[in-house]
């Protein structure tokens, strides 16, 4: 919007969205703060906030309200006003809301818009210190506008979803994150990691224009809860276990073998870090070190070759080639005489159908994993959020790709 104002009063009026009968009575500076006092013309009829009919005036509220506005030359700015009351024939006496802020809000629209922009990149606690605004006020502002956008979200075009989990507080609580694979964005966040989360999402999907029977692809980790939720609520979807989690399972099995044989239990150092490198990415020196390690620890060497065999499965050109290779790998795992790898083989046998679905759908959780890394960054930004609702709002803000409808007033 083009700025068409005259003088500092005109700038204040436009930034607050003020029009007759509202007017700025005065502007004062006190203790390095700017205070704007707004009033409304006497005797002018105002509309009922419920029905919009012009109503008789009924005085003002008893106490003055204060809203934080955007800074003026780096000085904090505050808007003061006693809101007028009106008497409506249908709704009795009502308070008239001001044009520069929402009901029960403590910030002006322009300030809320500014806060939402900054929260993309600045931790909430740091932003609260910088702007000298209470953390709870920032959190409530974020939740209000994010929840407003989420409620209005259209899910009618969703066909493929990826389901992943992420922690809110270490060892205490988790959330299930559901993403639209085509649009590469988060469309739902549910507290917990059970099949109930999938049920709750199915209800929201139907409410927002989508249909459960339209979901054709469902990608997730090895979770039995997510599998059950998919079978119950998305019966027409092809369930695919993400290959990252399949690989993670066999790597964990190899790690157990390595610990038992070598007695070395350091995390991501020494042999463990070396064995995590895919064969296609190894340097000559790394390949030589792995060869020597396999000779020194033959059980670990065998487990490592099984991991490489899984990589060959995912290099298959089609479903039938992959199925043949997977059957051979499962047989090898089950007769390996390595207990951790035998357990992996049993899991692969039970979930073979969902693992091999990848070669039909070519769907992975790569998008969900990429989103998860952004969520972890959001978690750091969310320091100061003490509730799961605040953390959820931050996830939507960062990776939901929602258009927030907060007016900027400029």
N, C-alpha and C positions, 0 to 999 in steps of 0.2 A: 504494500500500500504506500502511495506517495505521501510524504509528510507535508501537509499543508496547514501550517500553524504560524501564529505570530507571537513571538516572545516566549519567555519561559513558562508563563501560565498556559499558553496554547500547547506546549509540549507536555506539560503535566496532564492537561485535560485529555489529550489524545491517548497518552499512555494508560490512562485510567478508563477510557471509553466513556467519558462524561459528556452528557448532552442535557439540554434543558428538560426538566426543571432543576437538575442537579447543577451545582456550581462550586467552584473553589472559593471558600470564604477567605482563607489566608494561608501563607506559607511562612514558616518560622525555622530558624536554625538555633538549636540548643545543644550545647556540649558535643559539638562536631556531629550532629545528627540533623537531618532535614525532616520537618514535620508538616504534612499537608492536611489542612482541615477542610472537609467537604460538607456542604449543607444542601438542602433542597428548598425550593421556593415555597413560601407559605400559601395556603389556600388553593394551590394547584391540585386538582384531582389526580390520584395515582391508581394504577391498576392493581387489582387483587392478584396476589401471587398464585392463587389456586385456579381461578377461572379467567383472569385477564380483563374483567369488567372494570370500568372506572368507578372508583369508590370514594366515599367521604373520608377525609383525613381524621385521624384519631390521636394526634400528638406524636410523641417519639418514645423510643425505648428508654428505660431508666438510666442505663449506663452507656458511656461511649465505648465503641469498639475500635480496635486498632489492627491494621493490616500491614505487614511488611511489604514494601515496594522495592523495586530495583534501585541500586545505589545511585547517588548523584555525585559525580566526581569522587568516587570511592567512599563517600560518606553514606552511612545507612539512612534509608528513607522510610518514613512511616506515614500511613494514611489514617486519619481520625474521622470518625463520623458516628452520630447517633441516628440509627435507622428509623425512618418514619413508620407509623402504624396507619392502617386503613380499616374501616368497618364495611364489611361486605354483607349484603342481605342473605347470601347463601352460606357463607363461611365464617361469619362473625368477625372478630378482630384479628388481623394478621399483620405480621411484620413484613415490610417491603424489602426485598433483597437488593443489594447495591450492584451497579453495573460492572464494577471492577474486580469482583471476587465471587466465589461460589459459596453456597450456604455452608456454614460451619468451618469454612476455610480460614486460615490465619495468614495466608499470603495473597497478594493480588494475582490476577491471571498472568500478567506479564512476568511476575517473579516466579510463579509456578512453571511457566514455560522455560524460563532461564534455568531453573533448578533441574528440570528434566533433561535439558541439553547437557548440563555439567555432569549429571549422574552417569552418563554413558562412559565417562573416563575418570571420574574422581571418586574415591571411596567416600561413603556417606559421612563417616566420622570426620574425615578431613574437610569435606565440604561444609559440614556444620560449624567447624572451627573457623573456616575462612569467611563464611557469610554471617557468622554469629547468629545462627538460627538453631533452635532445639532439634536434636536428631529425630525425635518422635514426629515433629512437624514435617520434616523432610520425608520420612517414611510414609506418613499418612498421605502426603501429596502424591508420592510415587504410586502407592497402592490405589488411590482413587482413580487416577487417569489410566493406569494400566488395566485395572479391573473393568473400567468403562469400555476400553478398546477390546478386551477379551470377550466381554459379553456380546459385543456387536460383531464379532468375527464370523465370517462366512466360511463354512467347511464343506460346502456342497461339491467342490471339485476334488476333494481328497480321495486318492485311490491307493496309495502306498504309504505305509507308516513304518517308522523305526522306533523301537522301544528300548530305552536304556535307563540305568539307575545312576544316581550320583548322591554323594553324602552331603548333608547339611552341616552336621557336627560330627567330628570323628568318633566313630564307634557308638553313636547315639541314635541318629535319625537319618533316614534316606528319603529321597523323592524319586518318583518315576517320571521320566521325561519322554514325551511322545512327540515325534517330529514328522512333518510332512516331507517325504523324501523328494518329491518333485520340486517343491518350492523352497526346500532347504531351510526350514524354519520350525521353531517349536510351536505346537498348537495346543499342548496341554501339559500341565504339571500336577501330579497327584502325590499326596503324602503317603509314604510307605512304598513297598515293593511286592505287593501281593496281587492275586488275580482280581481282587476287588478294585484295584486301580484301573484295570482294563474295563471292568464293568462301568465304573464311573465315567470313563472316557466315552464309552459307547453311548451313554445317556446324553452327554454334552454334544457328541457328534450329531445325533438325531435332532437335538434341540436347535442346532446351528445350521440346519439345512442339509447335512450329510446323511448318508444311509450306511448301516453296518454291512449290508449285502454288496455295497459298491466297493468295499475294501478288498483289493485283489492280492496285495502283497503285505506281509507282516514279518518284519525282521527284528530279531531280539537276540539275547545271549542264551546261555544254557538254562536259564531259570525255568523250572517246572511250573511255577506260578504263572508266568507270562504265557507259556504254552497252553495251560489250562484256560486262561482268559481268552486267548485267540480261538481255541476250539469252541468255547461256549458262546462267544459274542460275535465272532467274525468267521463263521463256518465256511464261507466261500473264499477266504483268503489263503494263499499259499504261504505256509509258515517256513521261514528260512532262518536257520541259526547262523548268525554272523560269523564269517570265517576268522575274524580277529579273535573271537572268543574260543573258537575251535582250536586255533593255534595256541592260544594262551593255556588251554587245558593240557595239551601235550607238553608244552614247555614246563609247566608246573610239575608234571610227572617226571620229566627229565631232571628237574632240579632236585626232586626228592631222591632220585637215584644218585645224583652227584653228591648230595649231602651224606647219604649213607656210606658211599664208597670212599669219599675223600675225607670226610669229617670236617670239611671247611664249610662254615655257614654264614660267611659274610654276604651282605646284600649288594648286588650289582657291582661287584669287584672281582678281580682275578678270573678264575675259570667260568663263573656264572655269566659275567658280562661278555666274555669271549664266545660262549656257546649260544648266546642270544642273537648273534649276528647271522642273518640269512646267508646261505652259501653264495648267492648271486652278488652279495655286497662285500664279500671278504677280499682283503688284499692277499697277496702271495704270502706275506709274513704271517698273517692271521690264520690262513689255511694250514700253514706249516705247524703253527702252535697247536691248532686243534688236532692235527694228525698225531703229534707227539703226546698230547693229553689223552687221546683215545687209546694209544698204546700203553700208556702208564695206568690208565683206569679203563679197562675194557668194558665194564658194565655201562659206564657213562658214555663211552664211545658208541656202544650199541644203541642206547637211548637217543643219542644225538642223530644217528643215522635214521632212526624212526621219525624224528622230527623232520629231517630232510625229505623223507618219503611222503609226509603229508604235504610238503610244498609241491612235490611232483603231482599229487592228486589235484591241487588247484591250478596246475598248468594244463590240465586236460582240455581237449578241444570241445568235448561234448559230454552229455550226461552219461552215456554208456561207457565211455572210456574212464570217466571219473568213478563210476560205480565199480568197475573191475579193479581199479587201483585201490579204492577204499576197502574193498573186500579183502584184498591181499594184505593191506596194512592192518586191518582189524585182526586177521588170523595171526599175523606176526606179533602184534601186541599181546594177544591172549596167550601165546605159547612162549613168550619171551623169558619167563622165569624171573621177571623183574616186577615185584608186586605193584609199585606205582604205575608202571606202564600197562600192566594187566587191567588195573582199574580203569585206566583211560580207554583201553580197548573195549571194555564192557559198556562204558558210556557211549562210545562211538557206535557200537552195535545197536544200542537202544535208541539213539537219536540219528541213525544213519539217514532216514528219510528226510528229516529236516536239514541235515548237513548238505545232502546232495541236491536239495531244492535250489541251492545257489546256481546250479548249472542249468536250471530251467528259468529262474526269475532274474538271475544276475543282480540280485538285490543284496546290499551289504549294509552294515551299520556305520560305514565310513563317515557318512554325513552326521550321524548321531555322535560318533566319537569326536569329530571335529567340533560339533556343537558343545560336547562335554568339556573340551579344553577351554572353550570360551566361557562356559558356566563356571569352571574353576577360577577363571580370572574374575568373573562376576562375584564369586564368593569372597574374593579378597576385597572387591569394591564394597561388598555388603557388610563389611565389618561395622558393627553398630546395630545391625538388624538382629534383634533377639528372638524373632519369631520366624516360623516357617513361611508365614504369609509375606513377610518382607523379602525373604530370600526368593520366593516364587515370583514376586513382582519384579525383582532385579533380573531374573532369568528371562522373563517375558520382554523386559525393556531391551536387553542386550541381544537376544537371539530370536525374538518373536516376530521381528519385522512388522510390528504394529504401527499404524498411523495414529498417534495420540491426538485427541481432539481439543487439547488445551488451547484456548485463544491466546495469541501473542500480543494483540492490541496494537500491532504496528504493520 
